[in-house]
Amino acid sequence: MKKKIIIASIIIIVIAVFVIVNVTSKDEGVEVQTEEVFRADITQTVTGNGKIFPETEVKISARVPGKITMIGVEEGDSVRAGQVLVRLEREQYASGLDRANSALLEAQANLTLAENDLKRAKELFDRNLTSDAAMDMAQAKYDQALSLLQQRQASVDEAKDALAWTVLSTPLSGVVIKKNKELGEMALGSQFQEDVILVVADLSVMEARVEVNENDIVNVNLGDSAEVEIDAFPDTTFTGRVTEISNSAETEGLGTMEEVTNFEVKIRLLDLLPSFRPGMSATSDIATETKKDVLNVPIQSITVRERKTLKKKEGLEEQEAPEKEETEYNPKKRKKSKKQEDDLIEVVFVVNEGIANMRPVQIGISDDNYYHATAGLVEGEEVVTGPYRVLSRTLKEGQKVKVTEERKQK
């Protein structure tokens, strides 16, 4: 009997200790992390991913078909403006020019003959010694000879141009970044479709061509500064400036759930550049707006509560019965109505002497970690930043909290 009494006593003591510990832990409040509101510059950025390209590059291609008889450069070679890079076989084009010149001489002789005949016909016509028909015939032969001469002259110009295109030079100084053909290969040659033999680029002026989402492109302007990170040069950031914004969108995954619409933005790199290679992957942060010496509040500290909750806190409205939680799926209520959205307000929880006080806050621009607090906060105040579940759902006005981690900013 005594043994049972002792066991029961031990059980009661254990339960009592458990209850006391549980009550004590509750008294300590919910555990949260906090951070101080501080003053600093804040810059809003837009991120884009893309690649590095020369700002200026030219494609050396043939305008006439022919076998390549000389390529004077290799990939990576430096070239100067006007330097001859490629030669094509020229014999057939030189022969064509000779034929065109010969035909031109014949046309000149025919024109001279027709001109003399026209003069004689005019003299006879003025003396009434020939008919109108003979006069018209002489004039027609002269016009025909003149037209033929013009055609032959055009043929000579075309032959000269074709012969000139057998020698290909570069219009700018730079570096050969691509070589598509070798000595002895055929250059197809076309005025309507490029048959690129070499690509020459000015590597002293490079640009990043990045894709910016349609939701962010409205914030980007010409002249905005940017920081560019290139995968091949880790731990190095290059400065740049926006020089061009595309007016046409590029859509990926059209008609699918993954559909994305982007716009191309070109950023000229301003730093003294190392040996970049076109096509290197890059990520850019474009600074679209900067505020100097403003209040910074952590992004994760901003949450939302119903407006009526704030009114209850301020004593402006009588207690309302909470809405019944929906347990069944209702397709008509998948999205919040405009009224429901208006009923939500952005707030932070300010910790003062271990108590969380809900406070409405107005925010402006943001960077990756902080919002600009335009109203509702004072420098040095301590705001709750986590845990997320506690902050977004369960934390209430006047609730006791225990700070487990506090970060102070300068």
Secondary structure, 3 states (H helix, E strand, C coil): CHHHHHHHHHHHHHHHHHHHHHHHHHHHCEEEEEEECEEEEEEEEEEEEEEEEECCEEEEECCCCEEEEEECCCCCCEECCCCEEEEECCHHHHHHHHHHHHHHHHHHHHHHHHHHHHHHHHHHHHCCCCCHHHHHHHHHHHHHHHHHHHHHHHHHHHHHHHHHCCEEECCCCEEEEEECCCCCCEECCCCCCCCEEEEEECCCCEEEEEEEEHHHHCCCCCCCEEEEEECCCCCCEEEEEEEEECCCCEEECCCCCCCEEEEEEEEEECCCCCCCCCCCEEEEEEEEEEEEEEEEEEHHHCEEEEHHHHHHHCCCCCCCCCCCCCCCCCHHHCCCCHHHHHCEEEEEEEEECCEEEEEECEEEEECCCEEEEEECCCCCCEEEEECHHHHHHHCCCCEEEEEEEEECCC
